């Protein structure tokens, strides 16, 4: 069940549609988002490939999947928890409308659930619908830490199912915060899904936490004989709560730094373990030996509570840490699983993690006298930063663009009301649209700010803004947030697309991806700069390409709807000048195939 050698979490594989199905809609929740991770998600949803490998910079290969997935996906996340990428990319504009920020009630509360509900439709029978529910401990990031997930598939039936009602209520609440497409029909169908139990378990229940009607965290109320708790973040009061509900042994697996902060007296009530540095720093050590760069830490991030009783073990897994915030005020989501099979019992999982000779000593015993190492000064600064960040995110902000003096680029004006923010003068705040080469401008706390960012190209315009909190030259916190920008040109996304498909080589490569029935990860990782050239290289006439001609013939007979997408792409890219990336001879040939292009259907994008 939690075999770290055999059961590693692959985010992409969890999202890949079942055989014969394609994604029709998805609603996800997460605390934090990495934009590059979100760019790669369509590889799984649209091309049915895992997320392993190097896809950054493969814009030609993935742009169609991103465009299609963006129409079907909404991701609800905590406002301000968009990671700042190393480089601003124009293609991030395709993600803007998929991201729905949620600002909690105060700076001490988090929107913290990590779920996916995916609706898949059979490619040959539109009435054959399957749903998938993912409950995870992982955020929507490339984090390599150890996480856990539960995956439940289920067909659409003719009757309602009581155990899906909490899931429906959770998504109805999300829909009320910010509507997602086809919301009412999506919710009505979700009520009728018969989710199948994960292998080895006998019952399941779903627990949204921190929304109307669902305020209590079930972990805080669960009584049992024995407990095995995996939680990367800890709080003394939360641990006291669960310990008093367990009559016998309680074992705690966490990060060393979290255990060091706990009072020794509390630690005496648990058998505690920390994830060994050989795992946490293992990738860094291997990279150092191999000469690689930018190794990633692999810490514990899984959140699992196993409560043992005489004849069964109850699992709670999902987003909830063993913290007071998770138990009393955060928005969270957990799945409860009851198992009687030996593979689901607490003792079996304990041996897999703590006494497995095949993997060595993963967790090191932590002695109670090592606890009590808190630094009030560090905690005070963290709270001050968090309070300032919350006030910045809650401030009223608006932006708009207008044509620049050269009548080609744009000037962006940002207005943000910070008159209610008064903090330690040592901390400063700056902001900039997340655009390449654009410098930060300082914000004046306690004032109404009007800032002008001039001369931005159309394809670089962004609704993502980077805020930076600093103390002198020291950056304390940097994050992205989306601010709606009025006046964005309607042609922006089309021109970004043209900037990606900017040569005949790339046009034909893109066309091959569009027409292919099956793509491998090697196809997606192909370096288009050195392979697969179809251009003459000198701007001359198109050289007749038999594979594309054959693909068009096959597509016309087997899947004429796909020709409609080809026709849309040609319309978007066509220009009546010599710089057009579509050769004239190809356009002449395409006129023959246009007769097979089906008419546009109502509601199609």
Buried (B, 14 or more C-beta within 10 A) or exposed (E): BBBBEEEEBBBBBBBBBEEEBBBBBBBBBBBBBBBBBBBBBBBBBBBBBBBEBEBBEBBBBBBBBBBBBBEBBBBBBBBBBBBBBEEBBBBBBBBBEBBBBBBBEEBBBBBBBBBBBBBBBBEEEEEBBBBBBBBBBBBBBEBEBBBBBBBBBBEBEEEEBEEBEBBBBBBBBBBEEEEBEBBEEBBEBBBBBBBEBBEBBEEBBBBBBBBEEBEEBBBBEBEBEBBBBBBBBBBBEBBEBBBEBBEEBBBBBBBBEBBBBBEEEBBEBBBBBBBBEEBBBBBBEEBEEEEEEEBEEBBBBBBBBBBBBEEBBBBBBBBBBBBBBBBBBBBBBBBBBBBEBEEBBBEBBBEBBBEBEEEEBBBEEBEBEBBBEEEEEEEEBEEBBBBBBBBBBBBEBEBBBEEBEEEEBBBBBBBBEBEEBEBEEEBBBBBBBBBEEBEBBEBBBEEEBEBEBEEBBBBBBBBBBBBBBBEEEEEBBBBBBBBEBEEBBEEBBBBBBBBBBBBBBBBBBBBBBBBEEEBEBEBBEBEBEEEBBBBEEEEEEBEEBEEBEEBBEEBBEEEEEBBBBBBBBBEEBEEEEEEBBBBEEBEEBBEEBEEBBEEEEEEEE
